[in-house]
Amino acid sequence: MLLYTVQPCATKPQWIARYSVLSHKEFVKMVRPKGRQHGTRRTRAFALLQTRLENQRNRAGSSTHSSLRMNEPFFQGSKDRALIITGSWLNEILLEKKKKKKKLKLKFPRTAEEKKKQTEKRRRAEAYKEQQQKNFVDLACECRAVICCRVTPKQKAMVVELVKKYKKAITLAIGDGANDVNMIKTAHIGVGISGQEGMQAVMSSDYSFGQFRYLQRLLLVHGRWSYIRMCKFLRYFFYKNFAFTLVHIWYSFFNGFSAQTAYEDWFITLYNVLYSSLPVLLVGLLDQDVSDKLSLRFPRLYILGQKDLLFNYKKFFLSLLHGAITSLIIFFIPYGAYLKTMGQDGEAPSDYQSFAVTAASSLIFVVNFQIGLDTSYWTFVNAFSVFGSIALYFGITFDFHSAGIHVLFPSAFQFTGTAPNALRQPYLWLTMILSIAICLLPVVAQRFLSMTIWPLESDRIQKNRKKYMAEEQQWKRRQSAFRRGISGRRSAYAFSHQRGYADLIASGRSIRKKRAPLDAVLGNGVTEVRDACETS
Protein backbone atom coordinates (compact mmCIF):
# COMPACT_ATOMS: atom_id res chain seq x y z
CA MET A 1 0.00 0.00 0.00
CA LEU A 2 1.26 3.48 -0.82
CA LEU A 3 1.30 5.82 2.17
CA TYR A 4 1.01 9.51 1.24
CA THR A 5 1.91 12.01 3.95
CA VAL A 6 1.21 15.71 4.33
CA GLN A 7 4.11 17.48 6.03
CA PRO A 8 5.73 20.95 6.24
CA CYS A 9 8.44 22.30 3.98
CA ALA A 10 11.29 24.23 5.58
CA THR A 11 12.25 26.20 2.48
CA LYS A 12 8.91 27.66 1.33
CA PRO A 13 6.63 29.91 3.38
CA GLN A 14 3.31 28.36 2.33
CA TRP A 15 2.24 24.76 3.00
CA ILE A 16 2.95 22.13 0.39
CA ALA A 17 1.25 18.73 0.22
CA ARG A 18 4.01 16.15 -0.06
CA TYR A 19 3.21 12.58 -1.00
CA SER A 20 5.70 9.74 -0.92
CA VAL A 21 6.05 6.00 -0.75
CA LEU A 22 7.02 5.16 2.83
CA SER A 23 8.30 2.06 4.53
CA HIS A 24 7.12 0.96 7.96
CA LYS A 25 10.05 2.67 9.72
CA GLU A 26 9.49 5.91 7.85
CA PHE A 27 5.80 5.76 8.71
CA VAL A 28 6.60 5.46 12.42
CA LYS A 29 9.02 8.38 12.18
CA MET A 30 6.42 10.44 10.35
CA VAL A 31 3.76 9.84 12.97
CA ARG A 32 6.21 10.50 15.82
CA PRO A 33 8.66 13.15 14.57
CA LYS A 34 11.53 14.58 16.58
CA GLY A 35 12.03 18.29 16.15
CA ARG A 36 11.98 19.47 12.52
CA GLN A 37 13.88 16.56 11.01
CA HIS A 38 10.82 15.30 9.19
CA GLY A 39 10.68 18.54 7.17
CA THR A 40 13.93 17.70 5.38
CA ARG A 41 13.18 14.05 4.63
CA ARG A 42 13.72 13.18 0.98
CA THR A 43 10.35 12.48 -0.65
CA ARG A 44 8.91 12.59 -4.11
CA ALA A 45 6.89 15.79 -3.87
CA PHE A 46 3.66 16.23 -5.80
CA ALA A 47 1.84 19.43 -4.85
CA LEU A 48 -1.49 17.88 -5.81
CA LEU A 49 -3.86 20.18 -4.01
CA GLN A 50 -2.11 23.35 -5.12
CA THR A 51 -1.90 22.12 -8.68
CA ARG A 52 -5.58 21.23 -8.67
CA LEU A 53 -6.51 24.65 -7.30
CA GLU A 54 -4.39 26.49 -9.88
CA ASN A 55 -5.93 24.44 -12.69
CA GLN A 56 -9.40 25.26 -11.45
CA ARG A 57 -8.55 28.96 -11.39
CA ASN A 58 -7.21 28.81 -14.93
CA ARG A 59 -10.27 26.93 -16.18
CA ALA A 60 -12.78 29.16 -14.42
CA GLY A 61 -13.28 31.33 -17.47
CA SER A 62 -12.67 28.68 -20.11
CA SER A 63 -15.17 26.75 -22.21
CA THR A 64 -17.48 24.00 -21.01
CA HIS A 65 -15.29 21.37 -22.63
CA SER A 66 -12.39 22.16 -20.34
CA SER A 67 -14.67 22.42 -17.30
CA LEU A 68 -15.55 18.77 -17.70
CA ARG A 69 -11.97 17.90 -16.69
CA MET A 70 -12.14 19.76 -13.38
CA ASN A 71 -13.14 16.55 -11.58
CA GLU A 72 -10.26 14.49 -12.92
CA PRO A 73 -8.71 12.11 -10.37
CA PHE A 74 -5.62 13.03 -8.36
CA PHE A 75 -3.91 9.68 -8.88
CA GLN A 76 -3.45 7.54 -11.94
CA GLY A 77 -3.55 3.78 -11.69
CA SER A 78 -5.35 1.30 -9.49
CA LYS A 79 -2.97 1.09 -6.52
CA ASP A 80 -4.24 1.27 -2.96
CA ARG A 81 -3.23 4.48 -1.22
CA ALA A 82 -3.44 5.83 2.31
CA LEU A 83 -3.25 9.46 3.45
CA ILE A 84 -1.60 10.44 6.75
CA ILE A 85 -2.00 13.98 8.05
CA THR A 86 -1.38 15.70 11.39
CA GLY A 87 -3.75 18.06 13.11
CA SER A 88 -1.62 21.19 12.62
CA TRP A 89 -1.38 20.72 8.88
CA LEU A 90 -5.05 19.82 8.66
CA ASN A 91 -5.81 23.38 9.77
CA GLU A 92 -3.35 24.72 7.20
CA ILE A 93 -4.95 22.76 4.39
CA LEU A 94 -8.53 23.55 5.34
CA LEU A 95 -7.68 27.19 6.12
CA GLU A 96 -8.98 26.92 9.68
CA LYS A 97 -6.34 29.00 11.39
CA LYS A 98 -6.97 30.45 14.81
CA LYS A 99 -7.81 34.12 14.67
CA LYS A 100 -5.65 36.35 16.79
CA LYS A 101 -7.34 38.76 19.11
CA LYS A 102 -7.08 42.23 17.72
CA LYS A 103 -6.53 45.21 19.91
CA LEU A 104 -9.28 47.75 20.15
CA LYS A 105 -8.71 50.61 17.78
CA LEU A 106 -10.74 53.60 16.80
CA LYS A 107 -12.34 52.85 13.46
CA PHE A 108 -13.42 55.69 11.27
CA PRO A 109 -16.32 55.29 8.86
CA ARG A 110 -15.14 53.73 5.60
CA THR A 111 -16.23 54.81 2.19
CA ALA A 112 -18.55 52.76 -0.01
CA GLU A 113 -15.66 51.72 -2.22
CA GLU A 114 -13.66 50.38 0.72
CA LYS A 115 -16.65 48.44 2.00
CA LYS A 116 -17.16 46.94 -1.46
CA LYS A 117 -13.50 45.88 -1.65
CA GLN A 118 -13.68 44.34 1.82
CA THR A 119 -16.84 42.42 0.91
CA GLU A 120 -15.28 41.18 -2.33
CA LYS A 121 -12.15 40.12 -0.46
CA ARG A 122 -14.19 38.12 2.04
CA ARG A 123 -16.20 36.50 -0.73
CA ARG A 124 -13.05 35.40 -2.56
CA ALA A 125 -11.57 34.06 0.67
CA GLU A 126 -14.70 32.02 1.37
CA ALA A 127 -14.78 30.69 -2.19
CA TYR A 128 -11.09 29.77 -1.99
CA LYS A 129 -11.62 28.07 1.36
CA GLU A 130 -14.63 26.10 0.12
CA GLN A 131 -12.79 24.94 -3.00
CA GLN A 132 -9.76 23.93 -0.93
CA GLN A 133 -11.91 21.88 1.43
CA LYS A 134 -13.68 20.19 -1.48
CA ASN A 135 -10.34 19.27 -3.07
CA PHE A 136 -9.16 17.79 0.22
CA VAL A 137 -12.30 15.65 0.50
CA ASP A 138 -11.89 14.46 -3.10
CA LEU A 139 -8.26 13.59 -2.42
CA ALA A 140 -9.16 11.71 0.76
CA CYS A 141 -11.93 9.75 -0.96
CA GLU A 142 -9.48 8.49 -3.59
CA CYS A 143 -7.40 6.90 -0.82
CA ARG A 144 -8.16 3.54 0.71
CA ALA A 145 -7.62 4.88 4.23
CA VAL A 146 -7.04 8.29 5.83
CA ILE A 147 -5.16 8.63 9.13
CA CYS A 148 -5.51 11.92 11.03
CA CYS A 149 -3.13 11.93 13.99
CA ARG A 150 -2.83 14.48 16.78
CA VAL A 151 -6.15 16.13 16.00
CA THR A 152 -8.41 18.01 18.36
CA PRO A 153 -12.07 17.08 19.01
CA LYS A 154 -13.13 20.02 16.85
CA GLN A 155 -11.00 18.77 13.95
CA LYS A 156 -12.50 15.30 14.21
CA ALA A 157 -15.98 16.74 13.94
CA MET A 158 -14.85 19.03 11.09
CA VAL A 159 -13.62 16.09 8.97
CA VAL A 160 -16.96 14.32 9.41
CA GLU A 161 -18.84 17.51 8.57
CA LEU A 162 -16.84 17.96 5.35
CA VAL A 163 -17.70 14.45 4.18
CA LYS A 164 -21.37 15.07 4.94
CA LYS A 165 -21.30 18.41 3.13
CA TYR A 166 -19.44 17.57 -0.07
CA LYS A 167 -20.14 13.85 -0.55
CA LYS A 168 -23.76 13.71 0.67
CA ALA A 169 -22.92 10.41 2.34
CA ILE A 170 -24.24 8.70 5.45
CA THR A 171 -21.45 8.91 8.00
CA LEU A 172 -20.66 6.75 11.04
CA ALA A 173 -18.30 7.83 13.81
CA ILE A 174 -16.97 5.52 16.51
CA GLY A 175 -15.02 6.46 19.62
CA ASP A 176 -14.36 5.50 23.21
CA GLY A 177 -13.46 8.71 24.98
CA ALA A 178 -14.69 12.19 25.82
CA ASN A 179 -12.58 13.68 23.00
CA ASP A 180 -14.72 11.74 20.48
CA VAL A 181 -18.07 13.18 21.60
CA ASN A 182 -18.09 16.02 19.04
CA MET A 183 -17.32 13.61 16.22
CA ILE A 184 -19.99 11.15 17.38
CA LYS A 185 -22.64 13.86 17.57
CA THR A 186 -21.72 15.30 14.16
CA ALA A 187 -22.04 11.99 12.29
CA HIS A 188 -25.38 10.57 11.24
CA ILE A 189 -24.74 7.42 13.31
CA GLY A 190 -22.68 7.55 16.47
CA VAL A 191 -21.16 4.44 18.06
CA GLY A 192 -19.56 4.45 21.49
CA ILE A 193 -17.20 1.87 22.95
CA SER A 194 -17.42 1.37 26.70
CA GLY A 195 -13.79 1.20 27.72
CA GLN A 196 -11.33 2.64 30.19
CA GLU A 197 -11.79 6.27 29.15
CA GLY A 198 -15.18 6.77 30.73
CA MET A 199 -18.79 6.64 29.55
CA GLN A 200 -19.07 10.01 27.81
CA ALA A 201 -18.85 8.50 24.33
CA VAL A 202 -21.40 5.81 25.17
CA MET A 203 -23.88 8.32 26.59
CA SER A 204 -23.62 10.51 23.46
CA SER A 205 -23.91 7.69 20.91
CA ASP A 206 -26.75 5.91 19.17
CA TYR A 207 -25.26 2.43 19.66
CA SER A 208 -22.71 1.14 22.11
CA PHE A 209 -20.79 -2.08 22.62
CA GLY A 210 -17.77 -3.35 24.49
CA GLN A 211 -15.23 -4.10 21.74
CA PHE A 212 -14.37 -2.59 18.39
CA ARG A 213 -14.73 -5.92 16.57
CA TYR A 214 -18.48 -5.86 17.17
CA LEU A 215 -18.73 -3.07 14.59
CA GLN A 216 -18.54 -5.72 11.85
CA ARG A 217 -21.70 -7.43 13.04
CA LEU A 218 -23.44 -4.11 13.65
CA LEU A 219 -22.95 -3.08 10.01
CA LEU A 220 -23.00 -6.31 8.01
CA VAL A 221 -25.80 -8.04 9.92
CA HIS A 222 -28.03 -5.72 11.92
CA GLY A 223 -27.48 -2.63 9.80
CA ARG A 224 -28.20 -4.46 6.54
CA TRP A 225 -31.25 -6.21 7.98
CA SER A 226 -32.57 -2.90 9.27
CA TYR A 227 -32.14 -1.28 5.85
CA ILE A 228 -33.97 -4.12 4.08
CA ARG A 229 -36.81 -4.10 6.60
CA MET A 230 -37.27 -0.35 6.43
CA CYS A 231 -37.28 -0.35 2.61
CA LYS A 232 -39.86 -3.14 2.49
CA PHE A 233 -41.97 -1.36 5.08
CA LEU A 234 -41.99 1.92 3.14
CA ARG A 235 -42.66 0.37 -0.25
CA TYR A 236 -45.53 -1.73 1.06
CA PHE A 237 -46.95 1.16 3.07
CA PHE A 238 -47.17 3.35 -0.02
CA TYR A 239 -48.55 0.48 -2.09
CA LYS A 240 -51.40 -0.47 0.24
CA ASN A 241 -52.46 3.12 0.79
CA PHE A 242 -52.46 3.94 -2.92
CA ALA A 243 -54.49 0.79 -3.60
CA PHE A 244 -56.96 1.82 -0.90
CA THR A 245 -57.25 5.55 -1.67
CA LEU A 246 -57.38 5.59 -5.46
CA VAL A 247 -60.57 3.50 -5.47
CA HIS A 248 -62.39 6.62 -4.28
CA ILE A 249 -61.10 8.53 -7.31
CA TRP A 250 -62.38 5.91 -9.75
CA TYR A 251 -65.71 5.79 -7.90
CA SER A 252 -66.08 9.58 -8.12
CA PHE A 253 -66.50 9.32 -11.92
CA PHE A 254 -69.71 7.33 -11.34
CA ASN A 255 -71.25 9.22 -8.41
CA GLY A 256 -71.14 12.70 -9.92
CA PHE A 257 -67.98 13.65 -7.95
CA SER A 258 -69.98 13.78 -4.75
CA ALA A 259 -68.65 13.15 -1.24
CA GLN A 260 -69.90 9.56 -1.14
CA THR A 261 -67.17 7.04 -0.26
CA ALA A 262 -66.57 3.74 -1.98
CA TYR A 263 -66.31 1.83 1.33
CA GLU A 264 -68.15 1.70 4.59
CA ASP A 265 -67.11 4.37 7.09
CA TRP A 266 -65.98 1.85 9.69
CA PHE A 267 -63.85 0.01 7.11
CA ILE A 268 -62.08 3.28 6.28
CA THR A 269 -61.43 3.85 9.99
CA LEU A 270 -60.05 0.38 10.75
CA TYR A 271 -58.16 -0.33 7.51
CA ASN A 272 -54.77 1.02 8.64
CA VAL A 273 -55.39 0.28 12.32
CA LEU A 274 -56.37 -3.40 12.39
CA TYR A 275 -56.80 -4.92 8.93
CA SER A 276 -53.36 -4.29 7.37
CA SER A 277 -51.02 -3.08 10.12
CA LEU A 278 -49.74 -6.17 11.93
CA PRO A 279 -48.17 -8.09 8.98
CA VAL A 280 -46.11 -5.14 7.77
CA LEU A 281 -45.10 -4.33 11.34
CA LEU A 282 -43.69 -7.83 11.82
CA VAL A 283 -41.86 -7.63 8.50
CA GLY A 284 -40.27 -4.40 9.68
CA LEU A 285 -39.15 -6.14 12.89
CA LEU A 286 -38.27 -9.74 11.97
CA ASP A 287 -37.61 -10.05 8.24
CA GLN A 288 -34.18 -11.14 6.95
CA ASP A 289 -33.13 -12.27 3.49
CA VAL A 290 -30.12 -14.41 4.55
CA SER A 291 -28.88 -15.61 7.92
CA ASP A 292 -26.37 -13.74 10.05
CA LYS A 293 -23.58 -16.22 9.28
CA LEU A 294 -24.03 -15.80 5.55
CA SER A 295 -24.17 -12.03 5.97
CA LEU A 296 -20.77 -12.10 7.65
CA ARG A 297 -19.37 -14.58 5.14
CA PHE A 298 -20.45 -12.48 2.13
CA PRO A 299 -19.83 -8.81 3.04
CA ARG A 300 -20.54 -7.73 -0.55
CA LEU A 301 -24.23 -7.96 0.31
CA TYR A 302 -23.76 -4.65 2.13
CA ILE A 303 -23.19 -2.86 -1.20
CA LEU A 304 -26.93 -3.01 -1.85
CA GLY A 305 -27.55 -0.43 0.84
CA GLN A 306 -24.55 1.73 -0.06
CA LYS A 307 -25.90 2.17 -3.60
CA ASP A 308 -29.42 2.79 -2.27
CA LEU A 309 -30.99 0.22 -4.56
CA LEU A 310 -33.96 -0.90 -2.46
CA PHE A 311 -35.68 2.45 -1.97
CA ASN A 312 -35.27 5.44 -4.27
CA TYR A 313 -37.42 7.54 -6.58
CA LYS A 314 -37.72 4.66 -9.02
CA LYS A 315 -38.93 2.25 -6.34
CA PHE A 316 -41.35 4.86 -5.03
CA PHE A 317 -42.99 5.42 -8.41
CA LEU A 318 -43.11 1.66 -9.02
CA SER A 319 -44.98 1.28 -5.72
CA LEU A 320 -47.31 4.08 -6.77
CA LEU A 321 -47.94 2.43 -10.14
CA HIS A 322 -48.49 -0.96 -8.51
CA GLY A 323 -51.00 0.53 -6.09
CA ALA A 324 -52.82 2.37 -8.90
CA ILE A 325 -53.14 -0.82 -10.99
CA THR A 326 -54.39 -2.73 -7.94
CA SER A 327 -57.01 -0.05 -7.26
CA LEU A 328 -58.22 -0.24 -10.87
CA ILE A 329 -58.65 -4.00 -10.61
CA ILE A 330 -60.31 -3.78 -7.19
CA PHE A 331 -62.86 -1.28 -8.48
CA PHE A 332 -63.66 -2.20 -12.08
CA ILE A 333 -63.89 -6.00 -11.81
CA PRO A 334 -66.63 -5.88 -9.10
CA TYR A 335 -68.24 -2.97 -11.00
CA GLY A 336 -68.41 -5.03 -14.19
CA ALA A 337 -69.66 -8.08 -12.28
CA TYR A 338 -72.45 -6.06 -10.64
CA LEU A 339 -73.46 -4.28 -13.84
CA LYS A 340 -75.98 -6.90 -15.08
CA THR A 341 -76.25 -9.68 -12.55
CA MET A 342 -78.99 -11.79 -11.00
CA GLY A 343 -78.51 -13.68 -7.77
CA GLN A 344 -79.71 -17.17 -6.82
CA ASP A 345 -82.76 -15.75 -5.03
CA GLY A 346 -83.83 -13.87 -8.16
CA GLU A 347 -82.77 -10.51 -6.82
CA ALA A 348 -80.11 -8.30 -8.34
CA PRO A 349 -77.18 -7.86 -5.87
CA SER A 350 -76.01 -4.73 -7.67
CA ASP A 351 -76.59 -2.30 -4.80
CA TYR A 352 -74.03 0.10 -3.36
CA GLN A 353 -73.61 -1.68 -0.04
CA SER A 354 -72.94 -5.11 -1.60
CA PHE A 355 -70.45 -3.52 -3.99
CA ALA A 356 -68.64 -1.82 -1.07
CA VAL A 357 -68.37 -5.14 0.83
CA THR A 358 -67.07 -6.99 -2.23
CA ALA A 359 -64.44 -4.35 -3.06
CA ALA A 360 -63.32 -4.12 0.58
CA SER A 361 -63.03 -7.91 0.93
CA SER A 362 -61.00 -8.15 -2.28
CA LEU A 363 -58.70 -5.38 -1.07
CA ILE A 364 -58.06 -7.07 2.29
CA PHE A 365 -57.16 -10.36 0.61
CA VAL A 366 -54.85 -8.68 -1.92
CA VAL A 367 -52.85 -6.48 0.47
CA ASN A 368 -52.35 -9.25 3.04
CA PHE A 369 -51.28 -11.80 0.42
CA GLN A 370 -48.96 -9.17 -1.09
CA ILE A 371 -47.09 -8.72 2.18
CA GLY A 372 -46.86 -12.51 2.30
CA LEU A 373 -45.07 -12.43 -1.06
CA ASP A 374 -42.71 -9.73 0.23
CA THR A 375 -41.81 -11.72 3.36
CA SER A 376 -38.46 -13.53 3.13
CA TYR A 377 -38.27 -14.99 6.65
CA TRP A 378 -41.43 -16.86 7.62
CA THR A 379 -42.29 -17.66 11.22
CA PHE A 380 -45.47 -18.69 12.97
CA VAL A 381 -46.02 -15.08 14.02
CA ASN A 382 -45.91 -13.86 10.40
CA ALA A 383 -48.38 -16.50 9.22
CA PHE A 384 -50.69 -15.79 12.14
CA SER A 385 -50.62 -12.05 11.43
CA VAL A 386 -51.54 -12.48 7.73
CA PHE A 387 -54.39 -14.93 8.18
CA GLY A 388 -55.40 -13.40 11.51
CA SER A 389 -55.87 -9.98 9.88
CA ILE A 390 -58.20 -11.51 7.27
CA ALA A 391 -60.16 -13.39 9.94
CA LEU A 392 -60.35 -10.25 12.07
CA TYR A 393 -61.78 -8.30 9.14
CA PHE A 394 -64.59 -10.79 8.55
CA GLY A 395 -65.36 -11.06 12.27
CA ILE A 396 -65.66 -7.28 12.72
CA THR A 397 -67.59 -6.88 9.45
CA PHE A 398 -70.23 -9.48 10.37
CA ASP A 399 -70.51 -7.94 13.83
CA PHE A 400 -70.97 -4.37 12.51
CA HIS A 401 -73.52 -5.56 9.93
CA SER A 402 -75.65 -7.40 12.47
CA ALA A 403 -79.13 -6.28 13.45
CA GLY A 404 -78.33 -6.10 17.17
CA ILE A 405 -75.72 -3.36 16.90
CA HIS A 406 -77.97 -1.46 14.46
CA VAL A 407 -80.71 -1.39 17.11
CA LEU A 408 -78.28 0.06 19.67
CA PHE A 409 -76.66 2.61 17.32
CA PRO A 410 -78.91 3.10 14.28
CA SER A 411 -77.15 6.21 12.96
CA ALA A 412 -73.58 4.80 13.17
CA PHE A 413 -74.16 1.33 11.66
CA GLN A 414 -76.26 1.51 8.49
CA PHE A 415 -75.04 -1.59 6.59
CA THR A 416 -77.51 -3.88 8.37
CA GLY A 417 -77.35 -7.45 7.01
CA THR A 418 -75.21 -6.50 4.01
CA ALA A 419 -72.27 -8.84 4.63
CA PRO A 420 -74.36 -11.99 5.37
CA ASN A 421 -76.55 -11.40 2.34
CA ALA A 422 -73.76 -10.51 -0.09
CA LEU A 423 -71.17 -13.10 0.92
CA ARG A 424 -73.58 -16.03 0.67
CA GLN A 425 -73.66 -15.59 -3.13
CA PRO A 426 -71.10 -17.87 -4.89
CA TYR A 427 -70.99 -15.38 -7.75
CA LEU A 428 -69.49 -12.73 -5.45
CA TRP A 429 -66.86 -15.14 -4.17
CA LEU A 430 -65.85 -15.93 -7.74
CA THR A 431 -65.61 -12.20 -8.39
CA MET A 432 -63.27 -11.75 -5.44
CA ILE A 433 -61.14 -14.73 -6.49
CA LEU A 434 -60.83 -13.26 -9.98
CA SER A 435 -59.77 -9.86 -8.59
CA ILE A 436 -57.20 -11.46 -6.28
CA ALA A 437 -55.76 -13.64 -9.05
CA ILE A 438 -55.40 -10.75 -11.51
CA CYS A 439 -53.65 -8.64 -8.85
CA LEU A 440 -51.22 -11.28 -7.56
CA LEU A 441 -50.39 -13.61 -10.45
CA PRO A 442 -48.42 -10.96 -12.42
CA VAL A 443 -46.43 -10.21 -9.27
CA VAL A 444 -45.61 -13.90 -8.78
CA ALA A 445 -44.56 -14.21 -12.45
CA GLN A 446 -42.40 -11.09 -12.23
CA ARG A 447 -40.66 -12.33 -9.05
CA PHE A 448 -40.01 -15.72 -10.63
CA LEU A 449 -38.51 -14.23 -13.78
CA SER A 450 -36.36 -11.73 -11.88
CA MET A 451 -34.95 -14.42 -9.58
CA THR A 452 -34.30 -16.71 -12.54
CA ILE A 453 -32.96 -14.30 -15.15
CA TRP A 454 -31.73 -11.27 -13.14
CA PRO A 455 -31.04 -12.62 -9.64
CA LEU A 456 -29.59 -10.40 -6.95
CA GLU A 457 -26.60 -11.43 -4.88
CA SER A 458 -28.86 -12.30 -1.97
CA ASP A 459 -31.02 -14.47 -4.26
CA ARG A 460 -27.97 -16.48 -5.33
CA ILE A 461 -26.83 -16.96 -1.76
CA GLN A 462 -30.33 -17.90 -0.62
CA LYS A 463 -30.55 -20.44 -3.43
CA ASN A 464 -27.27 -22.10 -2.37
CA ARG A 465 -27.75 -21.75 1.39
CA LYS A 466 -27.85 -25.53 1.97
CA LYS A 467 -24.51 -25.89 0.23
CA TYR A 468 -22.97 -23.16 2.38
CA MET A 469 -24.40 -24.69 5.55
CA ALA A 470 -22.86 -28.05 4.65
CA GLU A 471 -19.51 -26.35 4.10
CA GLU A 472 -19.70 -24.67 7.50
CA GLN A 473 -20.39 -27.97 9.19
CA GLN A 474 -17.28 -29.48 7.61
CA TRP A 475 -15.07 -26.73 8.96
CA LYS A 476 -13.57 -27.53 12.32
CA ARG A 477 -14.65 -24.93 14.77
CA ARG A 478 -11.79 -23.47 16.75
CA GLN A 479 -12.29 -23.67 20.47
CA SER A 480 -12.48 -20.31 22.13
CA ALA A 481 -9.99 -19.41 24.81
CA PHE A 482 -12.82 -18.23 27.04
CA ARG A 483 -15.43 -20.91 27.66
CA ARG A 484 -18.71 -20.29 29.37
CA GLY A 485 -18.67 -21.36 33.00
CA ILE A 486 -14.87 -21.82 33.13
CA SER A 487 -12.66 -18.90 33.94
CA GLY A 488 -9.42 -19.00 32.01
CA ARG A 489 -8.14 -15.76 33.51
CA ARG A 490 -6.34 -15.64 36.85
CA SER A 491 -6.75 -12.56 38.95
CA ALA A 492 -4.17 -11.35 41.45
CA TYR A 493 -6.73 -9.35 43.36
CA ALA A 494 -8.97 -11.97 44.93
CA PHE A 495 -7.12 -15.24 44.28
CA SER A 496 -3.54 -16.42 44.34
CA HIS A 497 -1.76 -18.77 41.98
CA GLN A 498 -0.67 -20.90 44.95
CA ARG A 499 -2.43 -22.46 47.88
CA GLY A 500 -3.17 -19.83 50.50
CA TYR A 501 -3.49 -19.77 54.29
CA ALA A 502 -7.23 -20.31 54.57
CA ASP A 503 -6.89 -23.71 56.26
CA LEU A 504 -4.31 -22.38 58.70
CA ILE A 505 -6.48 -19.40 59.65
CA ALA A 506 -9.53 -21.59 60.15
CA SER A 507 -7.57 -24.03 62.38
CA GLY A 508 -6.67 -21.31 64.88
CA ARG A 509 -2.96 -22.03 64.85
CA SER A 510 -0.37 -19.29 64.78
CA ILE A 511 1.83 -18.94 61.75
CA ARG A 512 4.68 -17.39 63.72
CA LYS A 513 7.77 -19.49 64.09
CA LYS A 514 8.54 -20.67 67.59
CA ARG A 515 11.57 -18.90 69.06
CA ALA A 516 14.52 -21.21 69.54
CA PRO A 517 15.75 -21.76 73.12
CA LEU A 518 18.60 -19.59 74.36
CA ASP A 519 20.89 -22.62 74.90
CA ALA A 520 20.60 -23.59 71.27
CA VAL A 521 21.57 -20.08 70.18
CA LEU A 522 24.49 -19.32 72.52
CA GLY A 523 25.68 -22.89 73.05
CA ASN A 524 28.03 -23.47 76.03
CA GLY A 525 28.30 -19.79 76.85
CA VAL A 526 24.97 -19.84 78.65
CA THR A 527 25.99 -22.64 81.02
CA GLU A 528 29.18 -20.79 82.00
CA VAL A 529 27.19 -17.64 82.81
CA ARG A 530 24.77 -19.60 84.94
CA ASP A 531 27.60 -21.32 86.89
CA ALA A 532 29.26 -17.97 87.57
CA CYS A 533 26.03 -16.58 88.92
CA GLU A 534 25.51 -19.54 91.23
CA THR A 535 29.02 -19.40 92.69
CA SER A 536 28.74 -15.70 93.36
Disulfide bonds with the S-S distance in Angstrom:
none
